[in-house]
Amino acid sequence: MSAWTSTGPLVSHVEITATTVQRGDVIQLRGRACRVRDLVQPRRGAKQLVFESGELLAIHARTRFAAVRTWRGR
């Protein structure tokens, strides 16, 4: 019997905030999956998320979202 090996990235469900959000996180908004392309910090504690679609979302320091994060092996 051969050992199973993963050939793709690992996916994890995480709760994100303005502090923990990362590029590449996928957030579901109104039924659409939106991948974070860039982050801008306009003022203390808040962040503006730039999605791959070009849309923007500003989140407050206390905002919480469920997201999917991809972990790539090295």
N, CA, C, O and CB atoms as a CASP TS submission, in Angstrom:
PFRMAT TS
TARGET T0000
AUTHOR 0000-0000-0000
METHOD Language model
MODEL 1
PARENT N/A
ATOM      1  N   MET     1       0.835  -1.166   0.000  1.00  0.00           N
ATOM      2  CA  MET     1       0.000   0.000   0.000  1.00  0.00           C
ATOM      3  C   MET     1       0.890   1.243   0.000  1.00  0.00           C
ATOM      4  O   MET     1       1.879   1.296   0.731  1.00  0.00           O
ATOM      5  CB  MET     1      -0.956  -0.010   1.210  1.00  0.00           C
ATOM      6  N   SER     2       0.547   2.235  -0.809  1.00  0.00           N
ATOM      7  CA  SER     2       1.364   3.455  -0.868  1.00  0.00           C
ATOM      8  C   SER     2       0.790   4.522   0.058  1.00  0.00           C
ATOM      9  O   SER     2      -0.410   4.547   0.329  1.00  0.00           O
ATOM     10  CB  SER     2       1.442   3.992  -2.317  1.00  0.00           C
ATOM     11  N   ALA     3       1.658   5.392   0.534  1.00  0.00           N
ATOM     12  CA  ALA     3       1.230   6.475   1.421  1.00  0.00           C
ATOM     13  C   ALA     3       0.550   7.570   0.612  1.00  0.00           C
ATOM     14  O   ALA     3       0.939   7.841  -0.524  1.00  0.00           O
ATOM     15  CB  ALA     3       2.431   7.051   2.207  1.00  0.00           C
ATOM     16  N   TRP     4      -0.465   8.199   1.196  1.00  0.00           N
ATOM     17  CA  TRP     4      -1.173   9.296   0.544  1.00  0.00           C
ATOM     18  C   TRP     4      -0.373  10.573   0.727  1.00  0.00           C
ATOM     19  O   TRP     4       0.101  10.868   1.824  1.00  0.00           O
ATOM     20  CB  TRP     4      -2.609   9.458   1.114  1.00  0.00           C
ATOM     21  N   THR     5      -0.226  11.326  -0.352  1.00  0.00           N
ATOM     22  CA  THR     5       0.448  12.615  -0.270  1.00  0.00           C
ATOM     23  C   THR     5      -0.436  13.675  -0.902  1.00  0.00           C
ATOM     24  O   THR     5      -1.100  13.428  -1.908  1.00  0.00           O
ATOM     25  CB  THR     5       1.834  12.568  -0.963  1.00  0.00           C
ATOM     26  N   SER     6      -0.438  14.835  -0.314  1.00  0.00           N
ATOM     27  CA  SER     6      -1.219  15.954  -0.831  1.00  0.00           C
ATOM     28  C   SER     6      -0.431  16.651  -1.935  1.00  0.00           C
ATOM     29  O   SER     6       0.746  16.968  -1.763  1.00  0.00           O
ATOM     30  CB  SER     6      -1.580  16.953   0.304  1.00  0.00           C
ATOM     31  N   THR     7      -1.086  16.884  -3.064  1.00  0.00           N
ATOM     32  CA  THR     7      -0.423  17.576  -4.162  1.00  0.00           C
ATOM     33  C   THR     7      -0.887  19.015  -4.282  1.00  0.00           C
ATOM     34  O   THR     7      -0.281  19.803  -5.007  1.00  0.00           O
ATOM     35  CB  THR     7      -0.668  16.848  -5.464  1.00  0.00           C
ATOM     36  N   GLY     8      -1.954  19.367  -3.581  1.00  0.00           N
ATOM     37  CA  GLY     8      -2.490  20.725  -3.658  1.00  0.00           C
ATOM     38  C   GLY     8      -2.301  21.476  -2.363  1.00  0.00           C
ATOM     39  O   GLY     8      -1.786  20.939  -1.382  1.00  0.00           O
ATOM     40  N   PRO     9      -2.726  22.729  -2.371  1.00  0.00           N
ATOM     41  CA  PRO     9      -2.593  23.540  -1.156  1.00  0.00           C
ATOM     42  C   PRO     9      -3.589  23.082  -0.087  1.00  0.00           C
ATOM     43  O   PRO     9      -4.644  22.536  -0.410  1.00  0.00           O
ATOM     44  CB  PRO     9      -2.808  25.037  -1.478  1.00  0.00           C
ATOM     45  N   LEU    10      -3.252  23.305   1.171  1.00  0.00           N
ATOM     46  CA  LEU    10      -4.155  23.013   2.277  1.00  0.00           C
ATOM     47  C   LEU    10      -5.052  24.214   2.488  1.00  0.00           C
ATOM     48  O   LEU    10      -4.612  25.356   2.355  1.00  0.00           O
ATOM     49  CB  LEU    10      -3.374  22.663   3.575  1.00  0.00           C
ATOM     50  N   VAL    11      -6.306  23.959   2.816  1.00  0.00           N
ATOM     51  CA  VAL    11      -7.276  25.033   3.014  1.00  0.00           C
ATOM     52  C   VAL    11      -7.778  24.959   4.448  1.00  0.00           C
ATOM     53  O   VAL    11      -8.059  23.879   4.968  1.00  0.00           O
ATOM     54  CB  VAL    11      -8.463  24.930   1.996  1.00  0.00           C
ATOM     55  N   SER    12      -7.885  26.127   5.080  1.00  0.00           N
ATOM     56  CA  SER    12      -8.331  26.194   6.466  1.00  0.00           C
ATOM     57  C   SER    12      -9.392  27.288   6.599  1.00  0.00           C
ATOM     58  O   SER    12      -9.284  28.352   5.988  1.00  0.00           O
ATOM     59  CB  SER    12      -7.131  26.463   7.425  1.00  0.00           C
ATOM     60  N   HIS    13     -10.413  27.011   7.402  1.00  0.00           N
ATOM     61  CA  HIS    13     -11.422  28.022   7.701  1.00  0.00           C
ATOM     62  C   HIS    13     -10.944  28.796   8.920  1.00  0.00           C
ATOM     63  O   HIS    13     -10.603  28.201   9.942  1.00  0.00           O
ATOM     64  CB  HIS    13     -12.837  27.378   7.949  1.00  0.00           C
ATOM     65  N   VAL    14     -10.920  30.117   8.816  1.00  0.00           N
ATOM     66  CA  VAL    14     -10.424  30.967   9.895  1.00  0.00           C
ATOM     67  C   VAL    14     -11.370  32.140  10.113  1.00  0.00           C
ATOM     68  O   VAL    14     -12.137  32.507   9.223  1.00  0.00           O
ATOM     69  CB  VAL    14      -9.002  31.474   9.584  1.00  0.00           C
ATOM     70  N   GLU    15     -11.306  32.719  11.301  1.00  0.00           N
ATOM     71  CA  GLU    15     -12.005  33.967  11.572  1.00  0.00           C
ATOM     72  C   GLU    15     -10.979  35.079  11.419  1.00  0.00           C
ATOM     73  O   GLU    15      -9.898  35.024  12.006  1.00  0.00           O
ATOM     74  CB  GLU    15     -12.671  33.976  13.009  1.00  0.00           C
ATOM     75  N   ILE    16     -11.322  36.086  10.627  1.00  0.00           N
ATOM     76  CA  ILE    16     -10.373  37.175  10.406  1.00  0.00           C
ATOM     77  C   ILE    16     -10.922  38.482  10.953  1.00  0.00           C
ATOM     78  O   ILE    16     -12.131  38.690  11.045  1.00  0.00           O
ATOM     79  CB  ILE    16     -10.054  37.318   8.913  1.00  0.00           C
ATOM     80  N   THR    17      -9.996  39.348  11.309  1.00  0.00           N
ATOM     81  CA  THR    17     -10.302  40.700  11.763  1.00  0.00           C
ATOM     82  C   THR    17      -9.394  41.648  10.977  1.00  0.00           C
ATOM     83  O   THR    17      -8.610  41.205  10.138  1.00  0.00           O
ATOM     84  CB  THR    17     -10.095  40.856  13.331  1.00  0.00           C
ATOM     85  N   ALA    18      -9.498  42.926  11.241  1.00  0.00           N
ATOM     86  CA  ALA    18      -8.619  43.891  10.574  1.00  0.00           C
ATOM     87  C   ALA    18      -7.160  43.609  10.911  1.00  0.00           C
ATOM     88  O   ALA    18      -6.270  43.926  10.122  1.00  0.00           O
ATOM     89  CB  ALA    18      -8.988  45.331  10.976  1.00  0.00           C
ATOM     90  N   THR    19      -6.912  43.027  12.055  1.00  0.00           N
ATOM     91  CA  THR    19      -5.545  42.723  12.476  1.00  0.00           C
ATOM     92  C   THR    19      -4.998  41.469  11.802  1.00  0.00           C
ATOM     93  O   THR    19      -3.810  41.413  11.486  1.00  0.00           O
ATOM     94  CB  THR    19      -5.493  42.557  13.981  1.00  0.00           C
ATOM     95  N   THR    20      -5.844  40.458  11.576  1.00  0.00           N
ATOM     96  CA  THR    20      -5.360  39.153  11.102  1.00  0.00           C
ATOM     97  C   THR    20      -5.562  38.888   9.621  1.00  0.00           C
ATOM     98  O   THR    20      -5.055  37.888   9.113  1.00  0.00           O
ATOM     99  CB  THR    20      -6.029  38.082  11.862  1.00  0.00           C
ATOM    100  N   VAL    21      -6.284  39.747   8.907  1.00  0.00           N
ATOM    101  CA  VAL    21      -6.538  39.518   7.480  1.00  0.00           C
ATOM    102  C   VAL    21      -5.217  39.510   6.704  1.00  0.00           C
ATOM    103  O   VAL    21      -4.298  40.271   7.009  1.00  0.00           O
ATOM    104  CB  VAL    21      -7.494  40.606   6.911  1.00  0.00           C
ATOM    105  N   GLN    22      -5.141  38.635   5.694  1.00  0.00           N
ATOM    106  CA  GLN    22      -3.936  38.521   4.875  1.00  0.00           C
ATOM    107  C   GLN    22      -4.305  38.525   3.399  1.00  0.00           C
ATOM    108  O   GLN    22      -5.433  38.202   3.027  1.00  0.00           O
ATOM    109  CB  GLN    22      -3.153  37.241   5.229  1.00  0.00           C
ATOM    110  N   ARG    23      -3.338  38.896   2.563  1.00  0.00           N
ATOM    111  CA  ARG    23      -3.538  38.783   1.119  1.00  0.00           C
ATOM    112  C   ARG    23      -3.802  37.315   0.795  1.00  0.00           C
ATOM    113  O   ARG    23      -3.148  36.424   1.336  1.00  0.00           O
ATOM    114  CB  ARG    23      -2.294  39.327   0.321  1.00  0.00           C
ATOM    115  N   GLY    24      -4.756  37.075  -0.083  1.00  0.00           N
ATOM    116  CA  GLY    24      -5.085  35.710  -0.471  1.00  0.00           C
ATOM    117  C   GLY    24      -6.250  35.111   0.294  1.00  0.00           C
ATOM    118  O   GLY    24      -6.795  34.091  -0.126  1.00  0.00           O
ATOM    119  N   ASP    25      -6.651  35.722   1.417  1.00  0.00           N
ATOM    120  CA  ASP    25      -7.818  35.232   2.153  1.00  0.00           C
ATOM    121  C   ASP    25      -9.047  35.356   1.263  1.00  0.00           C
ATOM    122  O   ASP    25      -9.174  36.306   0.490  1.00  0.00           O
ATOM    123  CB  ASP    25      -8.016  36.019   3.488  1.00  0.00           C
ATOM    124  N   VAL    26      -9.946  34.392   1.378  1.00  0.00           N
ATOM    125  CA  VAL    26     -11.189  34.409   0.598  1.00  0.00           C
ATOM    126  C   VAL    26     -12.344  34.612   1.572  1.00  0.00           C
ATOM    127  O   VAL    26     -12.556  33.804   2.476  1.00  0.00           O
ATOM    128  CB  VAL    26     -11.372  33.079  -0.237  1.00  0.00           C
ATOM    129  N   ILE    27     -13.086  35.698   1.378  1.00  0.00           N
ATOM    130  CA  ILE    27     -14.216  36.061   2.225  1.00  0.00           C
ATOM    131  C   ILE    27     -15.480  35.934   1.387  1.00  0.00           C
ATOM    132  O   ILE    27     -15.517  36.387   0.243  1.00  0.00           O
ATOM    133  CB  ILE    27     -14.059  37.509   2.809  1.00  0.00           C
ATOM    134  N   GLN    28     -16.518  35.319   1.954  1.00  0.00           N
ATOM    135  CA  GLN    28     -17.777  35.211   1.234  1.00  0.00           C
ATOM    136  C   GLN    28     -18.673  36.373   1.634  1.00  0.00           C
ATOM    137  O   GLN    28     -19.045  36.516   2.799  1.00  0.00           O
ATOM    138  CB  GLN    28     -18.470  33.851   1.519  1.00  0.00           C
ATOM    139  N   LEU    29     -19.014  37.205   0.648  1.00  0.00           N
ATOM    140  CA  LEU    29     -19.868  38.367   0.853  1.00  0.00           C
ATOM    141  C   LEU    29     -21.082  38.265  -0.051  1.00  0.00           C
ATOM    142  O   LEU    29     -20.960  38.241  -1.275  1.00  0.00           O
ATOM    143  CB  LEU    29     -19.097  39.676   0.585  1.00  0.00           C
ATOM    144  N   ARG    30     -22.253  38.206   0.563  1.00  0.00           N
ATOM    145  CA  ARG    30     -23.512  38.095  -0.181  1.00  0.00           C
ATOM    146  C   ARG    30     -23.490  36.954  -1.195  1.00  0.00           C
ATOM    147  O   ARG    30     -23.977  37.104  -2.316  1.00  0.00           O
ATOM    148  CB  ARG    30     -23.809  39.402  -0.895  1.00  0.00           C
ATOM    149  N   GLY    31     -22.933  35.830  -0.804  1.00  0.00           N
ATOM    150  CA  GLY    31     -22.925  34.650  -1.659  1.00  0.00           C
ATOM    151  C   GLY    31     -21.798  34.591  -2.672  1.00  0.00           C
ATOM    152  O   GLY    31     -21.692  33.617  -3.417  1.00  0.00           O
ATOM    153  N   ARG    32     -20.949  35.618  -2.714  1.00  0.00           N
ATOM    154  CA  ARG    32     -19.818  35.637  -3.646  1.00  0.00           C
ATOM    155  C   ARG    32     -18.515  35.468  -2.890  1.00  0.00           C
ATOM    156  O   ARG    32     -18.308  36.087  -1.846  1.00  0.00           O
ATOM    157  CB  ARG    32     -19.797  36.945  -4.459  1.00  0.00           C
ATOM    158  N   ALA    33     -17.643  34.635  -3.415  1.00  0.00           N
ATOM    159  CA  ALA    33     -16.318  34.469  -2.819  1.00  0.00           C
ATOM    160  C   ALA    33     -15.406  35.566  -3.351  1.00  0.00           C
ATOM    161  O   ALA    33     -15.229  35.697  -4.562  1.00  0.00           O
ATOM    162  CB  ALA    33     -15.729  33.054  -3.130  1.00  0.00           C
ATOM    163  N   CYS    34     -14.829  36.354  -2.451  1.00  0.00           N
ATOM    164  CA  CYS    34     -13.967  37.469  -2.826  1.00  0.00           C
ATOM    165  C   CYS    34     -12.577  37.240  -2.239  1.00  0.00           C
ATOM    166  O   CYS    34     -12.427  37.092  -1.026  1.00  0.00           O
ATOM    167  CB  CYS    34     -14.562  38.824  -2.338  1.00  0.00           C
ATOM    168  N   ARG    35     -11.561  37.213  -3.103  1.00  0.00           N
ATOM    169  CA  ARG    35     -10.184  37.006  -2.653  1.00  0.00           C
ATOM    170  C   ARG    35      -9.497  38.355  -2.443  1.00  0.00           C
ATOM    171  O   ARG    35      -9.548  39.230  -3.307  1.00  0.00           O
ATOM    172  CB  ARG    35      -9.395  36.147  -3.677  1.00  0.00           C
ATOM    173  N   VAL    36      -8.853  38.509  -1.286  1.00  0.00           N
ATOM    174  CA  VAL    36      -8.159  39.755  -0.942  1.00  0.00           C
ATOM    175  C   VAL    36      -6.873  39.856  -1.764  1.00  0.00           C
ATOM    176  O   VAL    36      -6.005  38.987  -1.682  1.00  0.00           O
ATOM    177  CB  VAL    36      -7.844  39.818   0.590  1.00  0.00           C
ATOM    178  N   ARG    37      -6.759  40.927  -2.558  1.00  0.00           N
ATOM    179  CA  ARG    37      -5.575  41.155  -3.378  1.00  0.00           C
ATOM    180  C   ARG    37      -4.574  42.066  -2.675  1.00  0.00           C
ATOM    181  O   ARG    37      -3.363  41.871  -2.777  1.00  0.00           O
ATOM    182  CB  ARG    37      -5.973  41.755  -4.720  1.00  0.00           C
ATOM    183  N   ASP    38      -5.100  43.072  -1.954  1.00  0.00           N
ATOM    184  CA  ASP    38      -4.213  44.029  -1.304  1.00  0.00           C
ATOM    185  C   ASP    38      -4.904  44.583  -0.066  1.00  0.00           C
ATOM    186  O   ASP    38      -6.124  44.495   0.072  1.00  0.00           O
ATOM    187  CB  ASP    38      -3.816  45.176  -2.276  1.00  0.00           C
ATOM    188  N   LEU    39      -4.105  45.157   0.833  1.00  0.00           N
ATOM    189  CA  LEU    39      -4.606  45.740   2.071  1.00  0.00           C
ATOM    190  C   LEU    39      -4.064  47.155   2.209  1.00  0.00           C
ATOM    191  O   LEU    39      -2.887  47.407   1.947  1.00  0.00           O
ATOM    192  CB  LEU    39      -4.210  44.875   3.296  1.00  0.00           C
ATOM    193  N   VAL    40      -4.927  48.076   2.622  1.00  0.00           N
ATOM    194  CA  VAL    40      -4.528  49.450   2.861  1.00  0.00           C
ATOM    195  C   VAL    40      -4.987  49.801   4.266  1.00  0.00           C
ATOM    196  O   VAL    40      -6.108  49.466   4.650  1.00  0.00           O
ATOM    197  CB  VAL    40      -5.130  50.431   1.787  1.00  0.00           C
ATOM    198  N   GLN    41      -4.137  50.471   5.041  1.00  0.00           N
ATOM    199  CA  GLN    41      -4.511  50.861   6.396  1.00  0.00           C
ATOM    200  C   GLN    41      -4.703  52.372   6.435  1.00  0.00           C
ATOM    201  O   GLN    41      -3.748  53.110   6.676  1.00  0.00           O
ATOM    202  CB  GLN    41      -3.435  50.409   7.429  1.00  0.00           C
ATOM    203  N   PRO    42      -5.947  52.848   6.197  1.00  0.00           N
ATOM    204  CA  PRO    42      -6.190  54.291   6.131  1.00  0.00           C
ATOM    205  C   PRO    42      -6.115  54.995   7.477  1.00  0.00           C
ATOM    206  O   PRO    42      -5.670  56.140   7.541  1.00  0.00           O
ATOM    207  CB  PRO    42      -7.528  54.541   5.529  1.00  0.00           C
ATOM    208  N   ARG    43      -6.536  54.345   8.546  1.00  0.00           N
ATOM    209  CA  ARG    43      -6.453  54.963   9.879  1.00  0.00           C
ATOM    210  C   ARG    43      -6.289  53.872  10.920  1.00  0.00           C
ATOM    211  O   ARG    43      -6.489  52.690  10.641  1.00  0.00           O
ATOM    212  CB  ARG    43      -7.717  55.827  10.186  1.00  0.00           C
ATOM    213  N   ARG    44      -5.931  54.274  12.090  1.00  0.00           N
ATOM    214  CA  ARG    44      -5.607  53.331  13.155  1.00  0.00           C
ATOM    215  C   ARG    44      -6.713  52.310  13.407  1.00  0.00           C
ATOM    216  O   ARG    44      -7.858  52.667  13.684  1.00  0.00           O
ATOM    217  CB  ARG    44      -5.319  54.082  14.424  1.00  0.00           C
ATOM    218  N   GLY    45      -6.346  51.033  13.306  1.00  0.00           N
ATOM    219  CA  GLY    45      -7.275  49.961  13.621  1.00  0.00           C
ATOM    220  C   GLY    45      -8.120  49.473  12.462  1.00  0.00           C
ATOM    221  O   GLY    45      -8.524  48.311  12.458  1.00  0.00           O
ATOM    222  N   ALA    46      -8.400  50.307  11.486  1.00  0.00           N
ATOM    223  CA  ALA    46      -9.228  49.911  10.352  1.00  0.00           C
ATOM    224  C   ALA    46      -8.341  49.449   9.202  1.00  0.00           C
ATOM    225  O   ALA    46      -7.144  49.735   9.172  1.00  0.00           O
ATOM    226  CB  ALA    46     -10.138  51.076   9.902  1.00  0.00           C
ATOM    227  N   LYS    47      -8.942  48.732   8.258  1.00  0.00           N
ATOM    228  CA  LYS    47      -8.223  48.339   7.049  1.00  0.00           C
ATOM    229  C   LYS    47      -9.182  48.415   5.871  1.00  0.00           C
ATOM    230  O   LYS    47     -10.389  48.216   6.014  1.00  0.00           O
ATOM    231  CB  LYS    47      -7.619  46.906   7.187  1.00  0.00           C
ATOM    232  N   GLN    48      -8.628  48.703   4.726  1.00  0.00           N
ATOM    233  CA  GLN    48      -9.399  48.680   3.489  1.00  0.00           C
ATOM    234  C   GLN    48      -8.897  47.491   2.690  1.00  0.00           C
ATOM    235  O   GLN    48      -7.710  47.393   2.381  1.00  0.00           O
ATOM    236  CB  GLN    48      -9.263  50.031   2.678  1.00  0.00           C
ATOM    237  N   LEU    49      -9.814  46.588   2.358  1.00  0.00           N
ATOM    238  CA  LEU    49      -9.466  45.405   1.588  1.00  0.00           C
ATOM    239  C   LEU    49      -9.723  45.686   0.121  1.00  0.00           C
ATOM    240  O   LEU    49     -10.766  46.232  -0.240  1.00  0.00           O
ATOM    241  CB  LEU    49     -10.265  44.169   2.065  1.00  0.00           C
ATOM    242  N   VAL    50      -8.782  45.317  -0.716  1.00  0.00           N
ATOM    243  CA  VAL    50      -8.933  45.433  -2.166  1.00  0.00           C
ATOM    244  C   VAL    50      -9.034  44.014  -2.688  1.00  0.00           C
ATOM    245  O   VAL    50      -8.114  43.214  -2.518  1.00  0.00           O
ATOM    246  CB  VAL    50      -7.731  46.226  -2.839  1.00  0.00           C
ATOM    247  N   PHE    51     -10.167  43.701  -3.331  1.00  0.00           N
ATOM    248  CA  PHE    51     -10.390  42.348  -3.847  1.00  0.00           C
ATOM    249  C   PHE    51      -9.887  42.216  -5.275  1.00  0.00           C
ATOM    250  O   PHE    51      -9.686  43.219  -5.959  1.00  0.00           O
ATOM    251  CB  PHE    51     -11.874  41.987  -3.783  1.00  0.00           C
ATOM    252  N   GLU    52      -9.684  40.990  -5.725  1.00  0.00           N
ATOM    253  CA  GLU    52      -9.218  40.741  -7.095  1.00  0.00           C
ATOM    254  C   GLU    52     -10.160  41.324  -8.126  1.00  0.00           C
ATOM    255  O   GLU    52      -9.733  41.658  -9.231  1.00  0.00           O
ATOM    256  CB  GLU    52      -9.059  39.251  -7.336  1.00  0.00           C
ATOM    257  N   SER    53     -11.445  41.456  -7.786  1.00  0.00           N
ATOM    258  CA  SER    53     -12.437  42.018  -8.710  1.00  0.00           C
ATOM    259  C   SER    53     -12.321  43.537  -8.822  1.00  0.00           C
ATOM    260  O   SER    53     -12.957  44.155  -9.676  1.00  0.00           O
ATOM    261  CB  SER    53     -13.844  41.644  -8.259  1.00  0.00           C
ATOM    262  N   GLY    54     -11.490  44.141  -7.940  1.00  0.00           N
ATOM    263  CA  GLY    54     -11.335  45.590  -7.938  1.00  0.00           C
ATOM    264  C   GLY    54     -12.216  46.283  -6.916  1.00  0.00           C
ATOM    265  O   GLY    54     -12.069  47.484  -6.690  1.00  0.00           O
ATOM    266  N   GLU    55     -13.126  45.551  -6.297  1.00  0.00           N
ATOM    267  CA  GLU    55     -14.008  46.129  -5.289  1.00  0.00           C
ATOM    268  C   GLU    55     -13.239  46.399  -4.006  1.00  0.00           C
ATOM    269  O   GLU    55     -12.217  45.769  -3.732  1.00  0.00           O
ATOM    270  CB  GLU    55     -15.200  45.201  -5.011  1.00  0.00           C
ATOM    271  N   LEU    56     -13.746  47.344  -3.225  1.00  0.00           N
ATOM    272  CA  LEU    56     -13.121  47.730  -1.966  1.00  0.00           C
ATOM    273  C   LEU    56     -14.075  47.455  -0.815  1.00  0.00           C
ATOM    274  O   LEU    56     -15.293  47.535  -0.972  1.00  0.00           O
ATOM    275  CB  LEU    56     -12.710  49.217  -1.988  1.00  0.00           C
ATOM    276  N   LEU    57     -13.515  47.132   0.340  1.00  0.00           N
ATOM    277  CA  LEU    57     -14.307  46.957   1.554  1.00  0.00           C
ATOM    278  C   LEU    57     -13.490  47.480   2.720  1.00  0.00           C
ATOM    279  O   LEU    57     -12.380  47.011   2.968  1.00  0.00           O
ATOM    280  CB  LEU    57     -14.709  45.458   1.771  1.00  0.00           C
ATOM    281  N   ALA    58     -14.043  48.458   3.440  1.00  0.00           N
ATOM    282  CA  ALA    58     -13.374  48.974   4.639  1.00  0.00           C
ATOM    283  C   ALA    58     -13.930  48.228   5.842  1.00  0.00           C
ATOM    284  O   ALA    58     -15.144  48.093   5.997  1.00  0.00           O
ATOM    285  CB  ALA    58     -13.577  50.526   4.794  1.00  0.00           C
ATOM    286  N   ILE    59     -13.025  47.745   6.693  1.00  0.00           N
ATOM    287  CA  ILE    59     -13.472  47.044   7.891  1.00  0.00           C
ATOM    288  C   ILE    59     -12.917  47.745   9.123  1.00  0.00           C
ATOM    289  O   ILE    59     -11.786  48.230   9.131  1.00  0.00           O
ATOM    290  CB  ILE    59     -13.033  45.558   7.862  1.00  0.00           C
ATOM    291  N   HIS    60     -13.725  47.783  10.140  1.00  0.00           N
ATOM    292  CA  HIS    60     -13.387  48.407  11.415  1.00  0.00           C
ATOM    293  C   HIS    60     -12.546  47.426  12.227  1.00  0.00           C
ATOM    294  O   HIS    60     -12.519  46.232  11.928  1.00  0.00           O
ATOM    295  CB  HIS    60     -14.674  48.827  12.200  1.00  0.00           C
ATOM    296  N   ALA    61     -11.882  47.913  13.222  1.00  0.00           N
ATOM    297  CA  ALA    61     -11.027  47.076  14.059  1.00  0.00           C
ATOM    298  C   ALA    61     -11.793  45.922  14.713  1.00  0.00           C
ATOM    299  O   ALA    61     -11.202  44.880  14.995  1.00  0.00           O
ATOM    300  CB  ALA    61     -10.370  47.923  15.129  1.00  0.00           C
ATOM    301  N   ARG    62     -13.081  46.086  14.957  1.00  0.00           N
ATOM    302  CA  ARG    62     -13.879  45.042  15.618  1.00  0.00           C
ATOM    303  C   ARG    62     -14.657  44.149  14.652  1.00  0.00           C
ATOM    304  O   ARG    62     -15.350  43.234  15.097  1.00  0.00           O
ATOM    305  CB  ARG    62     -14.844  45.680  16.574  1.00  0.00           C
ATOM    306  N   THR    63     -14.562  44.387  13.360  1.00  0.00           N
ATOM    307  CA  THR    63     -15.259  43.579  12.363  1.00  0.00           C
ATOM    308  C   THR    63     -14.675  42.177  12.333  1.00  0.00           C
ATOM    309  O   THR    63     -13.458  42.003  12.392  1.00  0.00           O
ATOM    310  CB  THR    63     -15.171  44.229  10.969  1.00  0.00           C
ATOM    311  N   ARG    64     -15.552  41.169  12.240  1.00  0.00           N
ATOM    312  CA  ARG    64     -15.106  39.769  12.167  1.00  0.00           C
ATOM    313  C   ARG    64     -15.792  39.083  10.987  1.00  0.00           C
ATOM    314  O   ARG    64     -16.991  39.254  10.764  1.00  0.00           O
ATOM    315  CB  ARG    64     -15.417  39.010  13.502  1.00  0.00           C
ATOM    316  N   PHE    65     -15.020  38.311  10.242  1.00  0.00           N
ATOM    317  CA  PHE    65     -15.530  37.546   9.112  1.00  0.00           C
ATOM    318  C   PHE    65     -15.022  36.121   9.193  1.00  0.00           C
ATOM    319  O   PHE    65     -13.945  35.858   9.728  1.00  0.00           O
ATOM    320  CB  PHE    65     -15.120  38.192   7.776  1.00  0.00           C
ATOM    321  N   ALA    66     -15.811  35.205   8.655  1.00  0.00           N
ATOM    322  CA  ALA    66     -15.325  33.850   8.438  1.00  0.00           C
ATOM    323  C   ALA    66     -14.678  33.852   7.060  1.00  0.00           C
ATOM    324  O   ALA    66     -15.224  34.428   6.119  1.00  0.00           O
ATOM    325  CB  ALA    66     -16.486  32.771   8.549  1.00  0.00           C
ATOM    326  N   ALA    67     -13.538  33.224   6.938  1.00  0.00           N
ATOM    327  CA  ALA    67     -12.812  33.229   5.670  1.00  0.00           C
ATOM    328  C   ALA    67     -12.145  31.880   5.443  1.00  0.00           C
ATOM    329  O   ALA    67     -12.081  31.036   6.336  1.00  0.00           O
ATOM    330  CB  ALA    67     -11.764  34.358   5.644  1.00  0.00           C
ATOM    331  N   VAL    68     -11.659  31.707   4.241  1.00  0.00           N
ATOM    332  CA  VAL    68     -10.887  30.520   3.882  1.00  0.00           C
ATOM    333  C   VAL    68      -9.462  30.990   3.591  1.00  0.00           C
ATOM    334  O   VAL    68      -9.249  31.930   2.825  1.00  0.00           O
ATOM    335  CB  VAL    68     -11.519  29.759   2.638  1.00  0.00           C
ATOM    336  N   ARG    69      -8.500  30.327   4.209  1.00  0.00           N
ATOM    337  CA  ARG    69      -7.094  30.672   3.999  1.00  0.00           C
ATOM    338  C   ARG    69      -6.393  29.467   3.395  1.00  0.00           C
ATOM    339  O   ARG    69      -6.556  28.339   3.860  1.00  0.00           O
ATOM    340  CB  ARG    69      -6.406  31.111   5.335  1.00  0.00           C
ATOM    341  N   THR    70      -5.614  29.719   2.355  1.00  0.00           N
ATOM    342  CA  THR    70      -4.855  28.666   1.680  1.00  0.00           C
ATOM    343  C   THR    70      -3.442  28.638   2.217  1.00  0.00           C
ATOM    344  O   THR    70      -2.764  29.665   2.265  1.00  0.00           O
ATOM    345  CB  THR    70      -4.847  28.876   0.151  1.00  0.00           C
ATOM    346  N   TRP    71      -2.998  27.457   2.623  1.00  0.00           N
ATOM    347  CA  TRP    71      -1.639  27.262   3.125  1.00  0.00           C
ATOM    348  C   TRP    71      -0.872  26.500   2.059  1.00  0.00           C
ATOM    349  O   TRP    71      -1.255  25.389   1.693  1.00  0.00           O
ATOM    350  CB  TRP    71      -1.626  26.496   4.503  1.00  0.00           C
ATOM    351  N   ARG    72       0.172  27.068   1.573  1.00  0.00           N
ATOM    352  CA  ARG    72       0.983  26.422   0.531  1.00  0.00           C
ATOM    353  C   ARG    72       2.236  25.822   1.157  1.00  0.00           C
ATOM    354  O   ARG    72       2.911  26.457   1.967  1.00  0.00           O
ATOM    355  CB  ARG    72       1.367  27.437  -0.587  1.00  0.00           C
ATOM    356  N   GLY    73       2.528  24.596   0.770  1.00  0.00           N
ATOM    357  CA  GLY    73       3.735  23.943   1.262  1.00  0.00           C
ATOM    358  C   GLY    73       4.976  24.508   0.605  1.00  0.00           C
ATOM    359  O   GLY    73       4.903  25.053  -0.497  1.00  0.00           O
ATOM    360  N   ARG    74       6.098  24.386   1.260  1.00  0.00           N
ATOM    361  CA  ARG    74       7.342  24.923   0.692  1.00  0.00           C
ATOM    362  C   ARG    74       8.238  23.820   0.250  1.00  0.00           C
ATOM    363  O   ARG    74       9.332  24.078  -0.253  1.00  0.00           O
ATOM    364  CB  ARG    74       8.067  25.801   1.688  1.00  0.00           C
TER
END
